Amino acid sequence: MHNIIATCKNQEKTNLLGLSPTKMIDFFASIGEKQFRASQVLQWIHQRGIDCFSEMTNLSKSLRDKLTTIAMVQPPKVSYFKESTDGTCKWIIQVTSGSLVEAVYIPENDRGTLCVSSQAGCALDCSFCSTGKQGFNSNLSSSEIIGSLWIANKHLAQLKQPKKVTNVVFMGMGEPLMNFDNVVDSMQLMMHDLAYGLSKRKVTLSTSGVVPALLKLADYTNASLAISLHAGTDELRNQLVPINRKYPLKQLIAAVKHYMDSLSDSKRVVTIEYTLLAGINDLPEHAKSVAKLLKNIPCKINLIPFNQFPGSDYQRPSNNAIHRFQRSLVEQGFYVTIRKTRGDEINAACGQLVGSIEDKTKRNQRHLQKLASKTTKNAETITF
């Protein structure tokens, strides 16, 4: 992987990798260059994967020399790469804070989806997510977020069977709307014709429900939206998704409607993500509450059977329970899919991303203490 990592180390230079198209124009204006130079450099960096100014041959030598002095194109460092037997790829990426975050590529017949992280850890502590149990360290910079896509594109092209990223989902580590500016800059690059050129339908932001930021999002992008729902009532969602205590379902649904109404295409729908937990939220009454909540929301529902991780008390529902839940929603008129488990052999399945972070919240320490206490108690019950 060393050949796809930039060699520049001067952190005082401006890293052009994470500059949105508008900020790239501003940068070149600030050094007395014309706007079209920004377009040229965007293409070199994002479409051709070039990180050395000396190779940007349609720039004058004097400009290349100037850029070498004041700027750089520096993606984050790749610490680990693994490809599973089903073609799923996982990168562990070291960010500026020293933490390790993860990006996952999932190939399918007609597309290749890259799941990117937006934070090192997560502050929201959803009870069924291993990332949340690791606590929180830092937001990723725009260069670290878009760097995951830059790295993936360059590396996938080098595989024996080359692959391509056609879709990006902000469903990795972190809550994207709690790193608003850097996530928006990254999405603008993903969707810009001179960068990655992905359509608005192929870039999806997933949120657990940071309502003020979701209301604000409509002013900045028309990307696809996914909501991590996991429950149809406040009582249950308060237990599973703690941010619901601050922004309950009534506020969340209103914010979703606001965002969807802001889109010019009336055929667009929001994706509802629903992790199924055995005996917790997978019963017929839970399906009824979800149907009632979403009855006026154009949506598709993606059911995600829980993926086990160490220390979790939750269990994956039986296949019968999963399909019963699906049928119940389909009978209510909803379009419902069941997400296939991909990459679990390399711990790249949904809900399994952990990475390695210095937990500023001390949540991981408390979680480990809780596990140790539980183990001790269990041991005591079988002592003779």
C-alpha positions in Angstrom: 0.0 0.0 0.0 3.0 2.3 0.3 2.7 3.4 -3.3 -0.7 5.1 -2.8 0.4 7.2 0.2 1.7 10.7 -0.3 5.2 11.5 0.9 4.6 15.1 1.9 5.0 15.6 5.6 4.9 19.4 6.1 1.7 20.0 8.0 2.0 23.8 7.5 1.2 23.4 3.8 -2.4 23.6 2.6 -3.7 20.1 1.9 -5.6 20.5 -1.4 -7.1 17.0 -1.1 -9.9 18.1 1.1 -10.8 21.4 -0.4 -14.3 21.6 -1.8 -14.6 23.0 -5.4 -15.5 26.5 -4.0 -12.6 26.4 -1.5 -10.2 25.3 -4.3 -11.2 28.3 -6.3 -10.6 30.5 -3.3 -7.2 29.0 -2.7 -6.0 29.7 -6.2 -7.4 33.2 -6.1 -5.5 33.8 -2.9 -2.2 33.0 -4.6 -3.0 35.2 -7.7 -4.0 32.4 -10.0 -7.1 32.2 -12.3 -10.1 30.1 -11.5 -9.5 27.5 -14.3 -6.4 26.3 -12.4 -8.7 25.1 -9.6 -10.6 22.9 -12.2 -7.3 21.5 -13.5 -6.0 20.5 -10.1 -9.4 19.0 -9.0 -9.2 16.7 -12.0 -5.6 15.8 -11.4 -6.2 14.9 -7.7 -9.6 13.3 -7.8 -10.0 11.9 -11.3 -6.5 10.8 -12.0 -5.3 10.1 -8.4 -2.2 12.3 -8.7 -0.6 13.5 -5.5 2.6 15.1 -6.9 2.4 18.5 -8.5 5.4 17.7 -10.8 3.1 15.3 -12.6 0.4 17.8 -13.3 1.7 18.5 -16.8 -0.9 21.1 -18.0 0.2 23.5 -15.2 3.1 25.8 -15.9 6.4 24.8 -14.3 6.4 28.0 -12.2 3.0 27.1 -10.8 4.0 23.6 -10.1 7.1 24.9 -8.2 4.9 27.3 -6.3 2.4 24.6 -5.3 5.2 22.3 -4.2 6.3 25.1 -1.8 2.9 26.1 -0.3 0.6 23.1 -0.8 0.4 19.3 -0.8 -1.9 16.5 -1.7 -1.8 14.2 1.4 -4.2 11.4 2.0 -4.3 9.7 5.4 -2.0 6.7 6.0 -3.3 3.2 5.4 -2.4 0.9 8.3 -4.1 -2.2 7.2 -5.9 -3.7 4.2 -7.9 -6.9 3.9 -10.1 -8.4 1.3 -12.7 -11.1 2.2 -13.7 -14.1 0.1 -16.9 -12.4 -1.0 -14.9 -9.4 -2.4 -15.5 -7.0 0.5 -12.5 -4.9 1.2 -11.6 -3.1 4.4 -9.0 -0.4 5.0 -7.9 0.7 8.5 -6.8 4.3 8.2 -4.7 6.4 10.6 -5.9 10.0 11.0 -4.2 13.0 12.4 -5.4 12.4 16.0 -3.6 9.0 15.9 -6.8 7.1 15.9 -7.6 4.3 13.5 -10.8 4.5 11.5 -12.3 2.1 8.9 -13.6 2.2 5.4 -15.3 -0.7 3.7 -16.0 -1.5 0.0 -18.9 -3.8 -0.8 -19.1 -5.1 -4.4 -22.3 -6.1 -6.0 -23.3 -7.1 -9.5 -24.0 -3.7 -10.8 -22.3 -1.4 -8.3 -19.5 -1.0 -5.7 -20.4 0.8 -2.5 -17.8 2.4 -0.3 -18.8 3.0 3.4 -16.8 5.9 4.8 -16.3 7.1 8.4 -16.8 10.7 9.5 -15.5 10.6 13.0 -12.9 8.7 15.1 -15.4 6.8 17.3 -18.9 8.1 17.9 -20.4 10.3 20.7 -23.9 8.9 20.3 -23.5 5.4 22.0 -26.2 3.5 20.2 -26.5 0.4 22.3 -26.2 -2.1 19.4 -23.1 -0.6 17.6 -19.6 -1.6 18.4 -18.2 1.8 17.3 -20.3 3.6 19.9 -18.8 1.4 22.6 -15.3 2.7 21.7 -16.2 6.2 22.7 -15.3 9.3 20.8 -12.0 11.0 19.9 -12.2 13.5 17.1 -13.9 14.6 13.9 -12.2 13.6 10.6 -11.0 16.5 8.4 -12.5 16.8 4.9 -9.1 15.5 3.5 -9.4 12.4 5.7 -13.0 11.7 4.7 -12.4 12.2 0.9 -9.1 10.5 1.4 -10.9 7.2 2.1 -12.5 7.5 -1.4 -9.2 8.6 -3.0 -7.3 5.6 -1.4 -10.1 3.1 -2.3 -10.3 4.2 -6.0 -6.5 4.0 -6.4 -6.1 0.7 -4.6 -9.1 -1.0 -6.2 -7.7 -0.2 -9.7 -4.5 -2.1 -8.7 -6.2 -5.3 -7.8 -5.9 -8.4 -10.0 -9.6 -8.0 -10.7 -10.0 -4.1 -10.8 -13.1 -2.7 -9.1 -14.7 0.7 -9.0 -16.6 2.8 -6.4 -20.0 3.7 -7.9 -21.8 4.6 -4.6 -20.7 6.2 -1.3 -22.5 5.9 2.0 -21.7 7.8 5.2 -22.5 4.7 7.3 -19.1 4.1 8.8 -17.8 5.2 12.1 -19.3 8.4 13.6 -22.4 10.5 13.2 -21.9 12.6 10.0 -24.1 15.5 11.1 -21.9 16.1 14.1 -19.1 16.8 11.7 -21.2 19.0 9.5 -18.8 21.2 7.6 -16.2 18.5 6.7 -18.9 16.1 5.7 -20.6 18.7 3.4 -17.2 19.6 1.8 -16.5 15.9 1.2 -20.0 15.3 -0.4 -19.5 18.3 -2.7 -16.3 16.7 -4.0 -18.0 13.3 -4.4 -20.7 14.9 -6.5 -18.8 17.4 -8.5 -18.2 16.7 -12.2 -14.6 17.7 -12.0 -13.9 15.4 -9.0 -15.8 12.0 -8.7 -19.0 12.9 -10.5 -21.3 10.7 -8.4 -25.0 11.5 -8.8 -27.1 12.7 -5.9 -28.7 9.3 -5.7 -25.4 7.6 -5.2 -24.1 9.6 -2.2 -26.0 8.8 0.9 -25.7 10.4 4.3 -27.0 8.3 7.2 -27.9 10.0 10.5 -29.3 8.9 13.9 -31.3 12.1 14.1 -29.3 15.3 14.9 -32.4 17.3 14.1 -30.9 20.9 13.9 -28.2 19.8 11.6 -30.6 17.8 9.4 -32.8 20.9 9.0 -29.7 22.8 8.0 -28.5 20.1 5.6 -31.2 21.0 3.0 -29.4 24.3 2.3 -26.2 22.6 1.4 -26.8 19.4 -0.6 -29.4 17.2 -2.3 -27.7 13.9 -1.6 -29.7 10.9 -0.6 -30.8 10.6 3.0 -30.9 7.5 5.3 -32.2 7.5 8.9 -31.0 5.0 11.5 -34.4 4.4 13.1 -34.4 1.0 14.8 -37.7 1.6 16.7 -41.1 3.0 16.0 -41.8 4.5 19.5 -39.9 7.0 21.7 -40.0 4.6 24.6 -38.0 1.9 22.7 -35.8 4.3 20.7 -34.7 6.1 23.8 -33.1 2.8 24.9 -31.5 2.0 21.6 -30.6 5.4 20.2 -29.9 7.8 23.1 -30.0 10.9 21.0 -33.7 10.3 20.7 -34.1 11.6 24.3 -33.0 15.0 23.0 -34.7 14.9 19.6 -37.7 12.6 19.8 -39.4 10.9 16.8 -41.9 13.7 16.2 -39.1 16.2 15.7 -37.0 13.7 13.6 -39.9 12.9 11.3 -40.6 16.6 10.8 -37.0 17.2 9.9 -37.0 14.3 7.4 -40.1 15.7 5.7 -38.4 19.1 5.5 -35.3 17.6 3.8 -37.3 15.5 1.4 -39.5 18.4 0.5 -36.4 20.5 -0.4 -35.5 18.0 -3.1 -36.7 18.9 -6.6 -37.4 15.3 -7.5 -40.7 14.2 -6.0 -39.8 10.5 -6.7 -36.9 10.6 -4.2 -37.4 8.5 -1.0 -35.6 8.3 2.3 -34.0 5.0 3.3 -35.0 3.8 6.8 -32.3 1.6 8.4 -33.7 -0.8 11.0 -31.3 -3.1 12.9 -33.3 -6.2 14.0 -32.5 -7.3 17.6 -33.9 -10.6 18.8 -36.8 -10.1 21.2 -36.1 -6.4 21.5 -37.5 -4.7 18.3 -38.4 -7.6 16.0 -41.9 -8.5 17.1 -45.2 -7.9 15.3 -46.1 -5.0 17.5 -42.8 -3.4 16.7 -43.5 -3.7 12.9 -46.9 -2.1 13.5 -45.4 0.9 15.3 -42.9 1.4 12.5 -45.7 1.3 9.9 -47.7 3.8 11.9 -44.8 6.2 12.3 -43.8 6.1 8.6 -47.3 6.0 7.0 -46.8 9.5 5.5 -43.1 9.3 4.6 -42.1 8.1 1.1 -39.4 5.6 2.0 -37.8 2.3 1.5 -37.0 0.2 4.6 -33.7 -1.7 4.9 -33.8 -4.4 7.6 -30.4 -5.2 9.0 -30.1 -8.4 11.0 -27.9 -7.7 14.0 -24.2 -8.5 13.6 -22.6 -9.8 16.8 -19.6 -8.2 18.3 -17.7 -9.0 21.6 -19.4 -7.8 24.7 -22.8 -7.3 23.2 -25.9 -8.7 24.9 -28.0 -8.6 21.7 -28.7 -11.5 19.5 -29.5 -11.9 15.8 -33.2 -12.8 15.2 -34.0 -16.1 13.5 -34.6 -16.0 9.8 -38.3 -16.7 10.5 -38.5 -13.6 12.7 -36.7 -11.5 10.1 -39.0 -12.5 7.2 -42.1 -12.2 9.4 -41.1 -8.6 10.2 -40.5 -7.9 6.5 -43.9 -9.4 5.5 -45.7 -7.4 8.1 -44.3 -4.1 6.7 -44.9 -5.2 3.1 -48.5 -5.9 3.8 -48.7 -2.3 5.0 -47.6 -1.1 1.6 -43.9 -0.5 2.3 -40.9 -1.5 0.1 -38.7 -3.6 2.4 -35.3 -5.2 1.8 -33.1 -7.3 4.0 -29.5 -6.4 4.0 -27.1 -9.2 3.2 -24.3 -9.7 5.7 -21.1 -8.9 3.9 -17.5 -8.9 5.2 -18.3 -10.4 8.6 -15.2 -12.6 8.4 -13.0 -9.5 8.4 -15.3 -7.6 10.9 -16.5 -5.3 8.2 -20.2 -6.0 8.5 -22.7 -3.3 9.5 -22.3 -2.4 13.2 -19.0 -4.1 13.6 -16.6 -1.3 12.7 -14.3 -0.6 15.7 -11.0 0.8 14.7 -8.7 2.0 17.5 -9.2 5.3 19.2 -8.0 7.2 22.2 -11.4 7.6 23.9 -11.8 11.1 25.2 -15.2 10.2 26.6 -13.9 7.3 28.8 -16.9 5.3 27.5 -14.8 2.4 26.4 -13.2 2.2 29.8 -16.7 2.1 31.5 -17.9 -0.5 28.9 -14.9 -2.8 29.7 -15.4 -2.4 33.4 -19.1 -3.4 33.0 -18.1 -6.4 31.0 -15.5 -7.4 33.6 -18.1 -7.0 36.4 -20.6 -9.1 34.4 -18.0 -11.8 33.8 -17.1 -11.9 37.5 -20.7 -12.2 38.5 -21.3 -15.0 36.0 -18.2 -16.8 37.4 -19.5 -16.5 40.9 -22.8 -18.2 40.0 -21.0 -21.4 39.0 -18.5 -21.6 41.8 -18.8 -24.6 44.0 
